[in-house]
Amino acid sequence: MPHVSIQHFSRTFTEAEKADLVEALTETITRVFGTGAEAVSIAVEPVDPSRWTEEVWQPQIEARPHLLWKQPGYTPNTTTEGTR
C-alpha cells in the first residue's frame, strides 16, 4: 500500500497538471513496487514559503536524513518561491 505525500510551495494546479502528476507517479510507483494502481494513494499539501523551514525542512529533511533517497540541492537559507 504505497502512499506518497508531497509538500510544496503554495500554488494553483490545473486539472490537467493534477492528472498528469497522478498518472506519472502512479505509473512509477506501481512499476517499482509491483502493485496495482488501486493500492496507491497520493496526498499533495501546500506549504506557505514562510513556514517551509519549520514545517518541512527541520522535521522531515534535517531531522530524518536517513529516510531521504534524494537529498535536496538547497538549504533553507537559499529557498525561494518557485516560478509558478
C-alpha positions in Angstrom: 0.0 0.0 0.0 2.3 2.8 -1.1 1.3 6.3 0.0 3.1 9.3 -1.4 3.0 12.7 0.4 4.2 15.8 -1.4 4.6 19.1 0.3 5.2 22.1 -1.9 5.2 25.9 -2.0 1.6 27.1 -2.4 0.4 27.4 -6.0 -2.7 26.6 -8.0 -2.7 23.5 -10.2 -4.9 23.0 -13.3 -6.9 19.8 -13.6 -4.6 18.7 -16.4 -1.5 19.2 -14.2 -3.1 17.3 -11.3 -4.0 14.4 -13.7 -0.5 14.4 -15.2 1.2 14.2 -11.8 -1.1 11.5 -10.6 -0.7 9.4 -13.7 3.1 9.8 -13.7 3.5 9.0 -10.0 1.1 6.1 -10.1 2.8 4.5 -13.1 6.2 4.7 -11.5 5.0 3.5 -8.1 3.1 0.6 -9.5 6.1 -0.5 -11.6 8.7 -0.2 -8.8 6.6 -1.6 -6.0 4.9 -4.3 -8.2 1.4 -3.3 -7.1 -1.8 -2.3 -8.7 -3.0 1.3 -9.1 -5.8 0.7 -6.6 -3.1 0.3 -3.8 -1.6 3.8 -4.4 -2.6 7.0 -2.6 -1.2 10.4 -3.2 -1.5 13.5 -1.0 -0.5 16.9 -2.1 -0.1 19.6 0.6 0.7 23.2 0.0 3.0 24.9 2.5 3.5 28.7 2.6 7.1 29.5 1.8 7.5 31.5 5.1 6.7 28.3 7.0 8.8 25.8 4.9 11.8 25.7 7.3 9.7 25.0 10.4 7.1 22.7 8.8 9.1 20.7 6.3 12.9 21.3 6.4 13.5 20.9 10.1 11.2 18.0 10.9 11.3 16.0 7.7 14.6 16.8 5.9 17.1 17.9 8.6 15.8 15.6 11.4 15.4 12.4 9.2 18.1 12.3 6.6 18.3 8.5 6.8 14.9 8.4 5.1 15.8 10.6 2.1 16.5 8.8 -1.1 17.3 12.1 -2.8 18.9 15.0 -0.9 17.7 18.5 -1.8 20.1 20.8 -3.6 19.3 23.8 -1.4 19.4 24.9 2.2 16.6 26.7 3.9 18.5 30.0 3.7 18.5 29.7 -0.1 15.0 28.6 -0.6 13.0 30.9 -2.9 9.4 30.6 -4.2 9.0 28.7 -7.4 8.2 30.4 -10.7 4.6 29.1 -10.7 
